[in-house]
Amino acid sequence: WSESGYFNTNTEFKPLIHTWSLSVEEQFYILFPIILLFFLNFFKFLTRIFFITLLILSLLFCMWGSFSYPNATFYLLPFRGWEIILGVLTALYLHKNNIKFKKIFNEFFSILGFCLIGISIIFLDSETIFPGYIALLPTIGTVLLITFCQKDTILYKLFTIKYLIYLGLISYSLYLWHQPILAFVKFYSLNEITI
């Protein structure tokens, strides 16, 4: 984070630049169980309040940091933790509540979630101040998809097409391997890679 921004040209030659996100996740997965067990053993009634407070503080920290320390905000857990905590709170909500929503709500909110993610893919670029408040688009979109994309929805039927499932199964491997391959090809050719 102290060397360059994620979208700077010189990062294209770093074969492991994308593994920063793994380090953030690993830090979270080490800290989260310890904190959760502490609260469940000593302050069970405060567990949700603590994580909601942590989410809000991290989000505010992220919004401030995106303008003051953009590189650190992009790479470091205190600024990005709210995104993972939002996922944790969604999982806790779904685990505790077996609420069935009407089909029209599932359709609407799953499509809305998909659109928020789509808008993020189409309109956010290397010039966008990110993460900041704009990161709410893909994260809220993901929460909506996870919560409302039920078996009776159009998107569920789309996402359960066997070819898309296969792509989903290999996507993490592709994510891990794409950057090293591209970086080494760029080292070798020293030119812009064509399609």
N, C-alpha and C positions, 0 to 999 in steps of 0.2 A: 504493500500500500504506500510505502514511503518513496518508491522509485518512480511510478508512473500511474496514469489512469488506465482503466481496463481497456479503453478503446483507442489508446494511443498507438501510433504506427509501430513503435518498437516492440509492443507486446505481441504482435503477430509472429515474432521470431522466438517467443518463449514457449517451449513445448508443454510446460505444466502450469501456465497462467490460470487455466480454468479450475485447477484444484483448490484455489482459495475457498471456493464455496464448500468443498468437503471439509476443510479445516474449521470453518464456521459451524457446520453441522456437527462435527465431532466435539467441538468445545461445548456446544449446547447439549449433546447427548451424554456428555460426562457430567455437566453441572445439573441438568434438569432432574435426573433421578435422585441425586443427593438432596436437592432443595425440596423435591416433592415428598420424599420419605421423611424429611425433617418436619415439614408441615403436617403431613398425615399422622405422624406420631405425637406431635406436641400442640399443633394449632390447626386441627382439621377444619374447624369452622372458618378459618381465614384463608384456606388454600385458594379458592377461586378469586377472592378479593385480592390476594397477593399477586396472582398471575395477571389479573386484569390491570392492576396498578402497574406492574412491570411492563405490560404491553403498552399502556398509555405513555409511560415514561420513556420507553425505548423509541416509540413512534415520535414523540416530541423531540427527543434527542436526535433522531434521524432527520426530521424536518429542519432543525437548526443546523445540524452538521452538513447537510447537503449543500448549503450555501457557504458555511464557514470552513469546513474541512472535507471537500467532496471525495477525495481519494480514500481517506480513512473511513468516511461514512459508507462508501461502497463496499469496503473489504472487511470491516471489523464487527464482531458480534454485538457489542453494546448498541450499535446503530441498526443492525439488521435482526436482532433477536425478536422484535415484535412480530415479524413475519412468521417465524417458527412458533411463537407463543399463540398466535392466532390459529394456527393449525392444531395446536394442543387443545385450546379451548373448544374448537370445533369438534375434535375427537371426544372430549369429555362430554360435551353437549349431546352428541349422537349416542354415546354409550349410556348416559343416564336417562335420556328421554327417548322413548319409543313412539314419538309423535308421527302420525301419518297425516300428511297434508293432502288436500284435494288435488286431483290431477291437474287442474288449471293452474294452481300455484306451482306445482312441480315443473310444469311446462314453462311457465313464464320465467320463474327465477333461474331455472337451469339454462334457458336460452339467454337471459340477461347475463349470467355468469360467463357463458361462452363468448358473448359479445364483448364484455369487458376485457377478457383475455385477448380476443381478436383485435380490439382497438389498441391494446398495448403492443401487440406484435406489429401492427401496421404503422402506428403513428409515433411510437417511441424510437428514438435513434441515438446516435452517439452525442448529439447536441443537447439532448434532454437532460435536465438536472435530475439525476436518479441516484439513490432511491427516492428520498423525500416523499411528499404527499402523493406524488404520481404513482408510487409503488402500491398505493391502495387499489388501483385499477386491477392489476392481475391477482393480487392477493384476495380481495373481496370476490372477484370473479371465480377464483378457485374454491373459496368457501361456499359460494352459491352452487357451484357444480357438485361439490362433494355432498352437500346437504340435500339438494333438490333433484339431482339426476337419478331418478328412481326407475324401476323396471318398466313402468308404463309411459315413459317419456320418449319423445322422438330422438333426443340426443343419446339416451341409453341404447336405443336400437342402433344408432349410428356407431357409437363407440364400441359396441359388442360385435361388430363385423370382424370375422376372424383375421383378416389381413391387418386391420388396425390394431387388434390385440397383439398380433405378432410384432408389429412395429413398436408398440408400447413395451413389449418384453425386451426388445433389443435396444431400445432408445438410450438406456443408461450406459450400456457398453459403447454405443456410438458416441455419446457425449464424452466418455473418458478417452476414446481413441482419436476423435476427429482433430483436436488441436495439435497433438504431437505429430500426426501425419502431415497436417497443413504446414506446421512450422518447419519440419525437415524438408518438405518439398520447396518451401520458400528459401531456405538456406541453400539448397542445391541449385535452384534456378536463379535466385536473386532477382526475379522478375515477378510482376503481378501474375497470379495464377488465373488462367482463363477457366471458363465453365468446362 
